[in-house]
């Protein structure tokens, strides 16, 4: 099995697919729209883990956030033990949109829910993780969903994806705010069992961590998952298209992302949830 070159994955993965099959990608986003509606409450008991004044609230409401989520799923899949956990203990192939909705709902609840809701969501995840363990078919290594190493990889891949995508295609996110965002997200990882001292708290620390993980490879299960994200409706799932060669420039990607976001906002519940977030931030 050939090792995956990290730069090939972390250089804006996913936008070629959006250009080719925007309608199919919108189908992937439909569960995210439902998660927005359910997870951003109309009334808050308190500001939650982060609060309306946090950079986390600002970044997670960016129009590129759904695309960052897609990139995150693909990067996470490149860790064979993290991917084995999903492949062997979930029904994502039978109900991929349902799994996306559950994951999205968790992220949004921890971000925008009050403290009780965020802690309850994290407790449910930890409870599920207690029963998820096994052996990866490719590496023959044992894994446990409670392993802080795996939890850290999933967290770091998400945060890294959000920073990269928002900086390149979203609203302004300068270096200082990017560092602040990475630091503010430490409790997000801590809530599911990663010791805070192990969680990168700056962009530089995050880059070092991502470069230090040497187990990454595109296992058959990873290719299947990545293929679904790139082409959720097509018969050619399973092998993602080559990522080498020329890519469209920032302007084209920004236009594509803007058009996709406009369509996403037309899905039921999205605009209302975004308005609730904006009102809380302004207040």
N, C-alpha and C positions, 0 to 999 in steps of 0.2 A: 504494500500500500504506500503510494507516494505521499510524502508529507505535504501539507498545504502551505503555500506561501502566504503569510499573514497579510502582506500588503495587497494581495489580490482580493482579499475579502474586505479589508477595512478602507478601501479607496472609493466608496460611494456605491456599494453593491445594491442592486435592486432597481436602479433608475432605468436601465435598459428595458426591463420587463414592464415598467410603468408606461414607457413610451409605446411598447408594442401591444399591450393588453390592458389599457386603463380600465375598461369595463369590468374585466375579471378582477382586477385589484380592488375595485369598488365593492365587489361582492365580499372580498376578504374584510373590508372595512365596515360592512354592515353590522357585524357583532360588536365592533368597537363603538359604533354609534349607540347601540342599545346599552352598552356598558356605561357610556357617558351619562345617558339619561338616568340610569339606576344609581350611579355611584357619586354623583354630584348633588348632594341634598339641597332642598330649598331652605331648610333651617339647620343651623349649626349650633351644637352645644358649646363648642369652643373652636379654636383655630386648628386643632389637630396637631400632628407631629411637626408640621412645617409652618403653617400659618399664611394668611394672604400676603404678608409682606416679604415672603421668602422668594428667593430666586427659583426654587423648585416649582412653585405655583406658576411663575412667569414662563419658565421653560416648557413645562408640561402642557401649557395651553397654546404653544406655538403651532402654527398650521402644519408644520412638518412632523409633528409628533407621531402621527400614525405611520409615516414612512420610516421614522427612526425605529418604531416598534418592529416593523418588518425586517429591517437590517439586524436588529438585536436578535430576533429569532434565528436568523441564518448564522450569525456569528456564534451564538450559544451552541448551535448544532455541531460545530466543529470540534467540540470536546467530546470524545467518544463515550466517556462515562456519563456525562450530562445527557447526551443523546440516547444512550442505552436506557437511562432512567425513564425517558419519555416514551421510547419505542416499546419497552417491555411492560410499562405500568400505566399506560393511558390508552384511550380509544381515539386518538387524534385522527387516525386514518378513517374511522367510521364517522366521526363528527368533528372535522378540523375547525369549522367555524365556531362550534360550541366551545372547544378548548381555547380558541383565540378570545372568545368573549369572557371566559372565566379568568384568563390571564390578564386581559385588559381591565376587567372589573376590579381585580385585586390591586393593580397598580394605581388605578384611579381612586379607589377607596382609601388606600394608604396615603395618597397624595392629598385628596380634597376632603376626605371624611373627617369627622371630629375624632378626638383621641380614642374614645371608646370603640368607635367603628374601625379605626385603623388597627388597634390592638386586637380586636376580635378577629379581623381578617388574617392578621399574622399568626394568631393562635391556631386558626383552622389550617393554615398551610403547614405549620409545625406538626400538627396532629397527623396530617396525611403523610408527611415525610417519615414518620416513625415506622411506617409499614412498607416503605419503598426501598428495596435493596435487591441485589442480584449480581450477575456476572456479565460483563460485556462480551458479546460473541466474537468481536474482532480482536481486541487486545487481551482477552481472557483475564482481565483485571476485575476484582470485586469492587462494588460501589454501594454507597448508602446515600440516600437523599438528605440525610442529616449531616453528611460530611461537610465541614466548613469550607474545604477546598472547592467542592463543587458549587456550593452556595455562593462563594466568592466569585467564581468564574461567571455564573449566571448574572450576578449583580454587576460585575465589571463590564461584561459585554453589553448590558443594557445601558449603563451610564456612558460608556465609550461611544456607543452608537448615537445616543441622544446628543452628546456634545458635537460629534463630527457632523451629523446631519443638520442640526440647528445652526451651527456656525457657517456651514457652506450654503444652505438653501433657505434658512429661516430668517427670523428677525435678528437684529444685531445681538451678538453674544461675544463680547470682547474677552481677552485673556483673563482679566480679573474676575469677571462674572462667571466664566467657565470654571475657574478654580473654586469660586464660592459655591457653585452648583455641585461640583464633585464633593466638596466638604459637607455641604448640607445633606447630601444623600447617604452619608455614613449611617444614620439611624435606620434607613430603609433596609440596609443589609443586616444591621444588628438585630432588627426585629424578628428575623427568621433564624438567627443563631450564629451569625458570623461575629467573632470578637471585634469590637470597634477598632482595636489597635492594628488589626490586620487589613482593614479596609482602606484603600487609597483615598487620600483626602485632598489631592491636588491633581491637575491634569498631568504633570510630570510624573507623579507617583503612579497614576493610572497607566500611563504609557509604559513605564518600567514593568509594571505587573503584567500587562498584556503581552509584552515581549518576552517575559520570563516563562510563560506557559509553553512547554515543549512537547506536550502530548497530542497536539491538535492534528487531526487528519479528517479527510472526507470519507467517512465510512459509508457503506451502502445506505444505512439508515439516515445519515446526514444528507446524502444526495437526494434521497426521497423527500425529506422534509424541506430542504432548500428548493428542490424542484417544485414543490407545491406552492411555496411562497412566490416564486418567480412566475409560475404559470398555473394558477389555482383551477382554471377551467379546462386546460388543454389536455390532450391525450399523451403528450410527450413529457409528462412529469417524470422526475427521477434523476435526470441529468441536467444540471443548470447549464445555460449557454456559456460559451467562453467569455472570460472577462478581460482578455487582453485586447490590444489594438486601441484604435482611437475611440474616444468617448465624446459625446456631446458636451458642449461647454456649460458653464454655470448659468448663462442666460436661458438656454434652452431647458435645462433642468428646472430652473426657477419657474418658467412658464408652465411646464408640465405639472410641477408640484402645485402651482397656484390653481390651475384648472381642476386638478384632482381634488384639492381642498374645497373649492367652490362646490363641486358635486358632493363631497363628503358632508359639507355643512347643510346640504339640502336633505340629507337623511333625517328621519324623525328623531327629535330629541337633541340633536347636536347643537343647533343654534341656541336653544333654550338653556342648555347646560353651560355653554360658553358665556352666555349673558350672565348667568348666576355667578360664575367665576369672576368675570370682569367687575361686576358690582361689588363683590366682596373685596377685591383688590383695591378698588377705588375708595371704598369706605374705610 
